[in-house]
Amino acid sequence: MDTESILYGLLIATCLVHWLTVLLLVRRVRSTEKPLVWNLLGFAVGLLAIQKTYVLYIQFVEVSPPALSLVSVVLGLLVAGLLLGGIVCLSPFLHLLQRNKELLSVIEERNVIIHQFHERIARALHKIQIAMEVGKPANFIIEQVAEMSHMLQVFLEDLKAGVLLGSKFEVALKTLVEDLSRDASFPIAVRVDASCEDNISREQGAEFLHILREAISNSVQYSEATKGLVSVKMTATDMILEVSDNGKGFEVDLVGAQGQGIGNMVNRAKKIGARLKVHSQLSKGTSVFIEVSLKGKPSDGHYSVSSSPSNSLLDATRKVPVG
């Protein structure tokens, strides 16, 4: 192989490395909070890629192209390699910054939850104190104590289950999935429609998270999957939560499904008028869908199971009322 062929090869490699760097910049770092910086960097690398590609083009098109310089070509490849290596090393750091931001949001949310709960308990105790001072009937005071006791029970249940729902449903959902994925032997991806945040009530969000915990726990324990997915999608009238995996699946029937912990999910879906559906096939994974109507749009809850995939998320093969 002569020197000219080697230089051509190095020039081609330089172009490819530059374009790969541009692609990586576009796909992995433009989603940061400072897109202008990365757009400028991507633009600069893009100009380098265009310049090197043009040089390569001239070499093949011109009858008498200018001679290639070994030093110039090697330096160009070295610059391209350094740029690519720098971006590759920087990408995990950007992910870490994003993760730190999410963790700060979680901490803020939990502080808000604790503060709100403290205020609710303080108001309840003050109400009971006033009732005792003015001589309210014992039955009234007992009812107030029972209401406060129920409030504490719900809070402790949510706390134990890891369901800490503040003002941001997406943060609570991602936090819960992360907590549960620590026990999983496979990655669980999360996709949340941004418009879901303001379209469900606090009660619906809390029940969603409890159902999510049950579904992921079943998947982690029994599915033998290699990957999982949690997604929240919005339609014009409904919000749909999907928990799926590519595991071994199971034979879905009403009795067997109840044994998989779906009974608890059915009861929680019933509380918020949601619809719950399970798809599962042997060796083809399992999907759990929960649909709940948006605020002010009631939904008649039902539960359905299917052993075959469906074109529609909520077209039930068999339906059993839960109400």
N, C-alpha and C positions, 0 to 999 in steps of 0.2 A: 504493500500500500504506500503510495507516494505522499509527500508532504501536503500537497494540495487537497487530496482526498481527506486527510486527517483534519485540515482546517475547515473543510466543508462540514464534516461531521461535528466538530466543535461548535461551529456557527449554528447548525441545526439544533444541537442540544441546548445552546444558549437561548434560542427562540422559544423552544418548548418549555424550558424552566421559567422564563419570563411570563409566558402565557399561563402556566400553571400557578404562578404566584398571583397573577391578576385574578384568576378564578377563585383562589383561596381567599383573597381579600374580599371579593364580592360576596362570597357565600358565608364567611365566618366572622368577619369583623364589622360589617356595615350595620349589623343589628345593635351595636353598642350605643350608649347615650351620646357619644361624640362622633357622629357619622361624618362630619365635615373633615376631620383629621384623616380618617381612613379613606374617604373619597379622594382627597388630595394625594394620599400615598398611592392609592390604586391608580389614579390618573398618571402619576409620575412613572410607575412601573409599566403602565400601559403604553406610554410614549416610548419607553425603552424597548418594549416588546415590538412595537410598530417599527422603530428604527432598525432593530436587528433583523426583523422580517424583511424590511425593504432592502437592506444590504444583501441578504440572501437572495432576494428576488433579482437584484441587479446582476449577481453572479451568474444566474442561470439564463437571464434574458439578453443582457448586453453581449454583443459580438466580441468586444474587447473590454471585459470588466476590469476594474482596478485590482491590482494584486492584493491578496489578503496578507495582513501582518500577523505573525504568530503571537507576538506580544499582545496586540490589540484583541485578538480572538480569545486568547487564554484569560486576559483580564476581564473581558466581557462575560465569559462563562463563570469566572470566580465571583464577580459582582452578582450575577443572577443566582448563584448558589447561596451566597450570603443573605440575599434578600429573602429567598425561599426559606432558608433555615431560621432567619429571624422571625418571620411571620408564623412559622410552625411552632416555634418556642413561645411566641407571644400569645397564641390562641388559647392555650390552657389558662394563662394568667387572666385573660379577659373573661373566660368562663368563671374563674374564681371570683373576680370582682362582681360579676352578675349574681353569683351565688351568695356572696356576702350581703349584697343589697336585699336579696330575698329573705335571708336570715334576719336582717334588721327589721324588715316588714313583719316577719313572724313575731319577733320580740315586741314590737309596737302593738301588734294586734292582741297579743296575750296580755299585755299591760292594760289595754283598753277593756278587755273582757273581765279581768280581775277587778278593775275599777268599777265597771258597770254592775258586776255582781255584788260588790261591797255596798254600793248605793242601794241596790234593791233590798238587800238584807237589812240595811239600816232603816229604810223606809218601812219595811214590814215590822220591825221591832218597835219603831216609833208609833206605828198605828196600833199595835197591841198595847203599848204603854198607855196611850191616850184612852183606849177602850176600857182598860182597867181603872184608870183614874176617874172616868165619868160614870163608872158603874154599869157598863154594858153587860147584857146577859152572858152567862157562862158559855152558852152555845155559840154565840158570836165570837167570843175569844178563842174557843176551841177550833172554830172554822179558820180563823186567822192563823193560828199555830199550825194547823194542818196544811194550809196553803204555803206557809213558809217552809215547812218540812218537805213538801213536795218540790218546792223550788230548790232546796238543798240537794234532794235526791237526784233531780234531773241534772244539776250541775256536776255532782260527783260522778254520775253515770257517764256524762259527756267527757269529764276529765279522765276517767279511767279508760275510756275508749279512744282517747286522743282526739276527740271531736271538740275543738275549741274554735267556735265560729264567732268571729268578730264582725267587723263591717266589710271585710273582703273575703268573699266566698272562694275566689281562686287561690288566695294565699293559704287558706285553711285546707283546701283540697290538696294542693301540692305538698303541704307539710305532712298531712296524713299519709299520702302515698309514699313519701320519703321515709317516714317512720316504719311503715309496713314493709317497704322494699328491703330494709336491712335484714329481714329474715328470709328473703327470697334468694334463690340460687340463679335468678335470671333478671335481666333489666326490665323495668316497667316504665314505658314512655307515658307522658302526660300531654294532652292537647286540650286546651280550654278556649272556647269561644269567648272573646273579650266582652261581648254584649250580654253575657249571662249575669254579670255582676249586679245589675239593678233590676232584674226581672223575676227574682224569686224572694219569697219571704224568709225570715229567719228560721221559722219552723220547718219550712221545706228544705232549706239548706242543711239544717242539722240532721234531718232524717236522711237526706241524700248521703251525708258523710257516714252515718251509721250503716246504711246499706252498702256503701262503698267498702267500708271496713270488712263487713261480712263476706262480700264477694271476693275481695283480694285475699283474705285469709283462706278461703276455700281453694283459690287458685294456687297459693303458695304451698298449701299442705298437700293437695291431692293431684294437681295437674301434671307435674313433671314437665313443665313447659320450658322453652328456651327464651321466650320473650312474652311480654304482656303489654297491654295498652289500656289507658284510662282516658276517655275523651268526653267532653261536654259540648253538645251541639245545640244550636238554637234554630227553631222554625218560627213561623209567624205566630203560632199560638202555644207552642210547647217547648220545653227544655228536656233534652234527652241525654242521660248519662249512660255510657257504655263501658263495661269492664270485660275485656276479652284476653284470651291467651291462645297459644298454639299447642297446648298440651294434649294429653291422651284422651280427653273428653270422657263422657259417660253416657249410659243409656238413660235418657230423660223420660221419666214418668212421674205422675203426681206423687206417688208414695216415695219413690226414690229421691225426687227433687226435694221433698220436705226433709229427707234425711241428710241432704247436703247443706243444711242450714238455711235453705230458701224460705222456710216457714217464718223465720225472724224477719227476713227481708219483705216478705208478703205483708206481715203485720205492720211494719213501718211504712210501707207504701200505702197501706190502707189509711193510715193516720192523715196523710196529706192528699188523699184522693189520687194517688199516682197509679200508673199501670206498669207492671213488671213482666218481662218475658225472658226466657232462657232458651238459647240455641246451643246444642251440643251434638257432636258426632265423634264416634270412636276414632282416635288418631288424627282428628282434625280440629281439636280445640273446643273451647266453650266461650260463649258470649252471653253476658247478662245486660239487658236493656231496661232502664227505668225511665218512663216518660211522666212528666208532671206538667200540668197546665200552668201558664204564667199567672201572675198576680191578677186576681179578679176574674179568672176564667176557670171555673170548676171542672174537674175531670172525674169520671166515674171509674174508681179503681178496679182493675182486674189483674189476674195472674195467668200467664200462659206458658207452656213449654213446647219445645219442638226439637226433634232429633234430626232435622235437616235444615240447611240454610234457607233463608227467605230473601226475596228481592226487597222487601220492605222491612224496616226495623221493627215495626209494630203490627205486622200482619200475623195474627196468631193461628197456629195449627189447632190448638185447643185452648179454650178460655174457661177459667173458673172464677166466678165472682169472689171478691174478698170482702165485700161489704154486706 
